[in-house]
């Protein structure tokens, strides 16, 4: 079964260039344990209901899911003029515990979400043969320079703003773990000079789903994944859970 999902690549400007919001998944996670990821998760029924209220379509439902997941996991409200500090820690906890919905929280505070500020960026489908599969739409958005990321200590246990190039260097030195999809997107972000450039590129390109292919050894164990990208064909080792 493939689950519909959404993720948000949240960028902010810094003196040293673009920084991206990253979270580290807990080691006990079933999916990508210990990996640094963008905020995101499965699309829920509440996202579809909220989207219909806004005359939504499939992409808008995914946008709402990405915004909600980013608030739940990183404590940042994207797509609005109001920063996350408007909300109390208790309200965020209520949302994470399912005691309220994202729509109710937004309406209670009288916030208008600007879905136009959330740009469709990429689309990946977990390869056949993987134990957990997602059909994930990735979005990109600008964050205010003063917005601090705060992980939830449930699904994620570390958080940071970091330059894409620095994260790639840490990966090369085996200091952090990245999934292939995250590595590809950080590599692309490391090659742009500004947030505007990254958003413009996303608006100009035609986005088709990327479907990586698992490669297996003679014993039937997956060893690597081949990915056909617009830049060419690349191959990554399979993501391995390590202690």
C-alpha positions as CSV (number, residue, x, y, z in Angstrom):
1,X,0.0,0.0,0.0
2,X,1.3,3.5,-0.9
3,X,0.4,6.3,1.4
4,X,-0.1,9.8,0.2
5,X,2.3,12.2,1.9
6,X,3.6,15.8,1.8
7,X,6.8,17.6,2.9
8,X,7.9,21.2,3.1
9,X,11.4,22.5,2.3
10,X,11.5,25.6,4.4
11,X,14.2,28.1,3.5
12,X,15.4,31.3,5.1
13,X,18.1,33.8,4.2
14,X,21.3,34.1,6.3
15,X,24.5,36.1,6.0
16,X,26.2,32.9,4.7
17,X,23.5,32.2,2.2
18,X,20.4,29.9,2.1
19,X,19.6,27.9,5.2
20,X,17.1,25.0,5.2
21,X,15.0,23.7,8.1
22,X,16.0,20.1,9.0
23,X,14.7,17.6,11.6
24,X,16.3,14.3,12.7
25,X,13.9,11.4,12.9
26,X,14.0,9.3,16.1
27,X,16.0,6.1,16.1
28,X,12.9,4.0,16.8
29,X,11.1,5.3,13.7
30,X,9.9,2.7,11.3
31,X,10.7,5.0,8.4
32,X,14.2,6.5,7.9
33,X,15.3,6.2,11.6
34,X,18.0,8.6,12.6
35,X,17.9,10.5,9.2
36,X,17.8,14.2,8.8
37,X,14.6,15.1,6.8
38,X,12.4,18.0,5.9
39,X,9.2,18.4,7.9
40,X,6.4,16.2,6.5
41,X,4.2,13.2,6.8
42,X,1.1,11.4,5.7
43,X,-1.9,13.3,4.3
44,X,-4.8,13.0,6.8
45,X,-8.6,13.2,6.4
46,X,-8.5,16.6,8.2
47,X,-6.3,18.0,5.5
48,X,-8.8,17.0,2.8
49,X,-11.7,18.5,4.8
50,X,-9.8,21.8,5.2
51,X,-8.8,21.8,1.6
52,X,-12.4,21.5,0.5
53,X,-13.3,24.4,2.7
54,X,-10.8,26.4,0.7
55,X,-12.1,25.1,-2.7
56,X,-9.0,23.0,-2.8
57,X,-7.5,20.5,-5.2
58,X,-5.1,17.6,-4.8
59,X,-2.1,19.9,-4.6
60,X,-3.8,22.2,-2.1
61,X,-4.7,19.3,0.1
62,X,-1.0,18.3,0.1
63,X,0.0,21.9,0.8
64,X,-2.2,22.0,3.9
65,X,-0.8,18.7,5.0
66,X,2.8,20.0,4.5
67,X,2.0,23.2,6.5
68,X,0.3,21.2,9.3
69,X,3.1,18.7,9.6
70,X,5.7,21.5,9.6
71,X,3.8,23.2,12.5
72,X,3.5,19.9,14.4
73,X,7.1,18.7,13.9
74,X,9.0,22.0,13.7
75,X,6.8,24.5,15.5
76,X,6.8,26.9,12.5
77,X,3.6,28.0,10.7
78,X,4.3,28.4,7.0
79,X,2.0,30.2,4.6
80,X,0.8,32.8,7.1
81,X,1.9,36.2,8.3
82,X,1.7,35.0,11.9
83,X,4.7,33.2,13.3
84,X,4.5,30.0,15.4
85,X,5.1,31.9,18.7
86,X,1.4,33.1,18.4
87,X,0.4,29.6,19.5
88,X,1.0,28.2,23.0
89,X,3.0,25.0,23.5
90,X,-0.3,23.5,24.9
91,X,-2.1,24.2,21.6
92,X,0.6,22.5,19.6
93,X,0.4,19.6,22.0
94,X,-3.3,19.4,21.5
95,X,-2.9,19.2,17.8
96,X,-0.2,16.5,18.0
97,X,-2.5,14.5,20.4
98,X,-5.5,14.8,18.1
99,X,-7.5,16.9,20.6
100,X,-8.1,19.6,18.0
101,X,-7.6,19.9,14.2
102,X,-5.3,22.2,12.3
103,X,-8.4,23.9,10.7
104,X,-9.9,24.6,14.1
105,X,-6.6,26.1,15.4
106,X,-6.3,28.3,12.4
107,X,-9.9,29.5,12.5
108,X,-9.7,30.2,16.3
109,X,-6.8,32.6,15.7
110,X,-8.4,34.2,12.6
111,X,-5.4,33.3,10.3
112,X,-5.7,33.3,6.6
113,X,-3.4,30.7,4.9
114,X,-1.7,31.9,1.7
115,X,-1.4,28.7,-0.2
116,X,0.1,30.6,-3.1
117,X,3.2,31.1,-1.0
118,X,3.8,27.4,-1.0
119,X,5.3,26.2,-4.2
120,X,5.1,22.7,-5.6
121,X,8.8,21.6,-5.9
122,X,9.2,17.8,-6.4
123,X,7.3,14.5,-6.4
124,X,8.8,11.2,-5.4
125,X,7.3,7.7,-5.0
126,X,9.1,5.1,-2.7
127,X,10.4,2.2,-4.9
128,X,8.6,-1.1,-5.2
129,X,9.9,-3.6,-2.7
130,X,10.4,-1.1,0.1
131,X,8.8,-2.1,3.4
132,X,7.1,1.3,3.7
133,X,6.0,3.3,0.6
134,X,4.9,6.9,0.2
135,X,3.7,9.0,-2.7
136,X,5.2,12.3,-1.6
137,X,4.7,15.8,-2.9
138,X,7.4,18.2,-1.9
139,X,6.8,21.9,-1.5
140,X,9.2,24.9,-1.0
141,X,8.5,28.1,1.0
142,X,10.2,31.1,2.5
143,X,10.5,31.4,6.3
144,X,11.0,34.6,8.2
145,X,14.6,35.1,9.5
146,X,13.4,35.1,13.1
147,X,11.5,31.9,13.0
148,X,13.1,29.3,15.2
149,X,12.7,25.6,14.6
150,X,11.7,23.4,17.6
151,X,11.4,19.6,17.2
152,X,8.6,17.8,18.9
153,X,10.6,15.2,20.8
154,X,8.2,12.5,19.6
155,X,8.8,11.9,15.9
156,X,12.0,14.0,15.8
157,X,14.7,14.6,18.4
158,X,17.0,17.2,16.8
159,X,16.4,20.3,14.7
160,X,18.4,23.0,13.0
161,X,18.7,25.6,10.3
162,X,21.7,24.7,8.1
163,X,23.3,25.4,4.7
164,X,22.6,22.7,2.2
165,X,26.4,22.5,1.4
166,X,27.2,21.9,5.1
167,X,24.7,19.1,5.4
168,X,26.1,17.4,2.3
169,X,29.6,17.7,3.7
170,X,28.5,16.1,7.0
171,X,26.8,13.3,5.0
172,X,30.1,12.7,3.1
173,X,31.9,12.4,6.4
174,X,29.2,10.0,7.7
175,X,28.3,12.5,10.5
176,X,24.6,12.5,9.6
177,X,22.3,10.2,7.7
178,X,20.2,11.3,4.6
179,X,17.8,9.5,2.4
180,X,18.6,9.6,-1.3
181,X,15.6,12.0,-2.0
182,X,16.9,14.4,0.7
183,X,20.4,14.3,-0.7
184,X,19.2,15.0,-4.2
185,X,17.2,18.0,-3.1
186,X,19.9,19.4,-0.9
187,X,22.3,19.1,-3.8
188,X,20.0,21.1,-6.0
189,X,19.5,23.7,-3.3
190,X,23.3,24.0,-2.8
191,X,23.6,25.2,-6.5
192,X,21.2,28.1,-6.3
193,X,22.2,31.6,-5.1
194,X,18.9,32.7,-3.5
195,X,15.5,31.6,-2.3
196,X,14.0,33.5,-5.2
197,X,16.0,31.4,-7.6
198,X,14.9,28.1,-6.1
199,X,11.2,29.2,-6.2
200,X,11.5,30.5,-9.8
201,X,13.1,27.2,-10.9
202,X,10.3,25.2,-9.3
203,X,7.7,27.4,-11.0
204,X,9.3,27.0,-14.4
205,X,9.8,23.2,-14.5
206,X,7.3,20.5,-15.4
207,X,7.2,18.1,-12.4
208,X,6.7,14.4,-13.0
209,X,6.9,11.7,-10.3
210,X,10.4,10.2,-9.6
211,X,10.2,6.5,-9.1
212,X,13.5,5.0,-7.8
213,X,14.3,1.4,-8.6
214,X,15.8,-1.0,-6.0
215,X,18.7,-3.2,-7.0
216,X,19.1,-6.6,-5.4
217,X,22.1,-9.0,-4.9
218,X,22.0,-12.7,-5.6
219,X,20.6,-13.4,-2.1
220,X,17.6,-11.1,-2.8
221,X,18.8,-8.3,-0.5
222,X,18.5,-4.7,-1.7
223,X,21.9,-3.1,-2.1
224,X,21.3,0.1,-4.0
225,X,18.7,2.3,-5.6
226,X,18.9,3.7,-9.2
227,X,17.2,7.0,-9.8
228,X,16.4,8.7,-13.1
229,X,16.7,12.5,-12.6
230,X,16.5,15.4,-14.9
231,X,20.3,15.7,-14.3
232,X,20.9,12.1,-15.3
233,X,20.8,8.7,-13.8
234,X,22.3,8.4,-10.3
235,X,22.7,5.5,-7.9
236,X,22.7,5.5,-4.1
237,X,23.3,2.7,-1.5
238,X,20.1,1.7,0.2
239,X,19.2,3.5,3.4
240,X,20.4,1.3,6.3
241,X,19.4,1.6,9.9
242,X,22.4,1.8,12.1
243,X,22.8,2.1,15.9
